[in-house]
Amino acid sequence: MSFIGLMCTVAGVLTIAESLLSLFYRITR
């Protein structure tokens, strides 16, 4: 896999994880 593709994948995973975390905080509080 190319370096740019790897960076895009990492950025996408981080974005999804962040939205999931914020969703979790809303549910638990």
C-alpha positions in Angstrom: 0.0 0.0 0.0 1.2 3.5 -0.8 2.1 6.0 1.9 -0.7 8.4 0.9 -3.2 5.5 1.0 -1.9 4.6 4.5 -2.3 8.1 5.8 -5.9 8.3 4.4 -6.7 5.0 6.1 -5.3 6.2 9.5 -7.2 9.5 9.2 -10.4 7.7 8.4 -10.1 5.3 11.3 -9.3 8.2 13.7 -12.3 10.1 12.5 -14.6 7.1 13.0 -13.2 6.4 16.4 -13.6 10.0 17.5 -17.3 10.1 16.5 -17.9 6.7 18.2 -16.3 8.1 21.4 -18.5 11.2 21.4 -21.5 9.0 20.8 -20.6 6.9 23.8 -20.2 9.9 26.0 -23.7 11.1 25.1 -25.3 7.7 25.9 -23.5 7.2 29.2 -24.0 10.7 30.6 
